[in-house]
Amino acid sequence: MEYNKKITEWKHKKEIQLYENPIEYGIPPYSKTSSSKKINVRTTYDKMDLRDKISSDKRRKNYYTRKIYYLADLAIHNDLNTFITLTFSDPVTDYSAAQHEWDLFLKRVKYKVGKNFKYIAVHELQKKRGNVYHFHFLCNLGYFPVKELERLWGKGFVYIEHIKQKEKLKQIMYSFKYITKDILNEHENGKRNTARKIYCSRNLDKPTIKKRFTTETPEDIIFENMEQIIDTGFYDMKSYQGMKINSVDFIKIRKE
């Protein structure tokens, strides 16, 4: 089977992608026992030459840029309207130690408010303070006493901000700026931090995705949804080697 139209349904918008070349799906995966096909093993970052490192850095930055937009939509889709920052009163520079405290904090919050607690979090590595870790996250806590949250955190200060409805997307995008900030710092240093950058609760509602074949053109869809269009454009899909493999038109449509 094949499709050339992908529809992603969010609560607040609809995204449509039209592929120039249809994509096949439902094909059984390639057998691991077959010896007729060689497996390409990617070179690790530390063993790449300068040219490959620059290319890898560019792909990685593009990946996280797209990921930030997805996380922003995911936050809106799940009504994550509370932005919280956790800091350490005693500076923590070791990632494993910081992550351990984050995991303990999550357990305490879930015990306090229940399993419906949802969040999307990132860590910030503050370069000016000697690579000290902080955590920033969006969640569905709503109103929650700061003192109680500081007690649950138990390691330092807590800052809470409620996202304004009218500026939700802008504020949420700003909340994830720490991801690209760390990546840019890595590019400057020529070293790649393998620490996990994004933390999401497993109970987040995901968008509905539909795939089908259509003879519609981008112009047809734009004309039909003229007053609700948010954005349109196109991009090329490329292989790992940078070769173009498909072209995609996208249309983003606002929901009432």
N, C-alpha and C positions, 0 to 999 in steps of 0.2 A: 504494500500500500504506500501511497505517497500523499504529501500535502504541500501547498504553497502559501497557505494562510494560517497564521497563528494568532489566537485571540487570548489575551490575558485580562481577566475580569477582576478588578479591584472594587472595593466598596465605593471609592471616590472617583474612579476613572476606568476607561477601557483602553488597552493598548493593542493595536493591530500591526502585525508584521506580514508583509507580502514578499515572498522570495522569488527572484528571477528564475532560478532553477529549482524545480520541485525536490523535496527532501523525502527519501524513502524511510519508512519506519515499520516496525513489526517484523524485521528480519532477524532470524536466530543469530545470537552472537557467534563470533569466530571461535572455533574449537581450539582449546589450549593444547590438545594433543597433536595437532597437525604440525608438521615440520616444514611445510612448503612456504611459510611466511616468516621472515625474520622480525624479531622484536627490537625496535629502536630504543636504546637506553639514553636518556638525556644526560648531558654533561652537567655536573653539579656547578653551582654558581662560582665557588672558589677556584674551580679549575678552568673556567672560561677565559678566553683572551679578552682584551679590552673591547673590541668590536661586539662580541657576543654578549658581554656584560651590559653594554649600552642598550642593545636590542632587548635583552631580558628585562632590564629596568623599565624600559618604555612599555613593554607588554604588561608588566606588573602594575605600573601606575595606571594604565588604562583599565585593567581588571578592577582595581580598587575604586576607581572613579565610577565605573558602572555599578559596582557593589554598593557604593554609598547612596546612589539614586534608588537602588532596590530597597535598601534598608530604610530610607526615608518613606517610601511608599508602604513598606511593611509596618512601620510605626504608625502611620496614619490609618492604615487598614485595621490595626488592632487597638486604636484609641490610646496610644501611649503618650499621655499628655503631661507627664511629670519628668523633669530633667534633674538628675541628682549627681553630685560630684562627691567622691570619697577621697580624702587625703590622709596621709600618715603623719602623725605628730613626730614620730621618730622616723627619719627618712629611710625608705626601703629601696635599695638599688638592685636587688636580686629578684629576677622575674619569678622564680619558683616560690619564693617566700611571699611575694605580692599575690600571686595567683592562689596560694593556699589560704590567705586571709580573705580573699574574695569569695572562695568556695564556702568558707565557714560563715561568712556574712549572708550568703544566699540561703543556706540552711536555716539560719535564725529567722530571716524574713519569711520564708515559706512556712515555718512552724508558727509564726505570729499571725500571718494574714491568710494562710491557706494555699492550696495548690493552684488557684486561679491567678496567682502572681505572674505577670508577663514582663519581659524586659529585653532590651537590646543594649549591649554594653561594649565599650572600647576602653583600652588603657591609654594613658598618655605618659610618655617618657620625657620628663622635663630636662632638657639638655643644659639649660642655664644653671640648674641647681645640682648638677652632677649626676644626671640620668636617674632621677628619682621618679618612682611610679605613682600615678594617681589613677582612679577609675571614674569614668563618666558613663551614665546610662539613662535611657528613657524607659519609663515603666508605667504601669496602670495603677499605682498606689493612690492617686488622687490626693486628697488632704491627708497628711500624716505628720504628727508632731516631730519637729526637728530633734528635740531632746531624746525622744524614744528611738529615733533612727540612729542617733549618735551612740546610744546605749547598745543597739544591735550591732553596730559597726565596731565600736570599742577600740579603735586604733587611731582616732584622730578626729578631724573636723568633717562636718557634712554640710553641703550647700544644696538647697532645693529651689527650683524655679518651675513655675507652671507655664506650659506652652500656650500662647495666645492663639485662639481659633483662626483669626484673620491672617496671622503670619506663621501658621503652623509649618508649612513646607520650608520656608526660609530659616526658621529657628531650628528645625530638625536637621537640616543640611549643615547648619553651623555646628550643631552638636557632634557631628561626625568628622569635623575638620582635623581632629587629632590623628585620624588614620593616615591621611595624605601628608600631614606634617611629619610623622615618623618616617614615612617612606622617602620623602625628600631629604631628610637628614641622613638616611641610609645611603642614598645616592651620593651625597656630598662626601661621606666617609669611605665609600667604596666597599662597605661591608653590609651584609644582609642579616637582619635580626630574624631568627626563626621563631620567635615567641608568637603565640597566638594573638591576633589583633582584635577579633570580633567574638563576642559571646552572646548567644541568643537562647532564650528559653525554648524548650521543645514544644510548648503548648501554644505557640503563635499560630494564628489562622493564616493560611497561605491563599494566594489568589487562585481562582479557577482558570485552568488552561484548556483551550480547545484547539484542535488541529483539523483542518479540512482542505479540500481542493476547491478552488474557485476560479472563475474567469473575470472577476472584478478587477478593476484597475484602481490605483491610488486615488485618481480623480473621482471615480464613482463613489468611493467611501467618503472623501472630503465633501463632495457636493451633498450627499445624503445627510451629513452631520455638521453642516457649515457653521451653525451658531455655537456648537459645543467643542469645536476644535481647540486643543491646547497647543499642540506642536506637530510638525510634520518634518520629514527629512529622509535621508537614505545613508547607508553605510555599506562597506564591503566586508564580507566574511573572509578571513585569511587563515591559512594553515599555520602550523607551528614554524614553518620555514619562511613565512611571510608572503606566500603565494595566494592570490585571490582565488577563492573557490565558489563564491556566490555574491549576489548583490541583494540588499534588503531595503525595501521602502517601509517606513514606519509612520503610523498615525496615532496620536494620543487624543482621546475623546473624553471630555468632562461629563460626569454624571450629574443629574439633577439632585 
